């Protein structure tokens, strides 16, 4: 169960948010989610908590391992709070060391609207994502015929794993 009256009170921004403001809102929204009431069936789901002119928030529930693949948020920054489980965030780095960090329940992070990243979890995880401005498209990245390609998709479409891109990055780091 989610306290929708209190969630609505969080969605009152009058300007687009910075990444750290998105993370702060994700933490605040997390306090309004009753984890025990979540339906734990299937692969998982995502639920829109709010959308206004300046931000939107999603409750993401994944009960199986997941790799989002490298993707962007079409210029929207994001703040993520982990409610349950663990989530790894990896920024797309070319020619340098991997920048991966694992976040546990109770931890938050943010990512700029210009960034490309992926998230993974080995087991189930519950996270809240706050985007600003509201996400209008997701760019999915992978390597096709030795070239980096971006394919645009709708914001509610799951991102596929970027196996060829991950392999190419590993080769660069050798």
Protein Blocks (a to p, Z undefined) as FASTA:
>chain_A
ZZfklmmmmmmcfbdcdfklmmmmmmmmmmmpcfklpccehjbdcddfbdcfkbccdddd
dfbdcdebjadeehpacddddfbhcdddddddehiacddddddehiacdddfkbccdddd
fbdcddddddddddfbdcddddeehiacdddddfkbccdddfklmmmmmmmmZZ
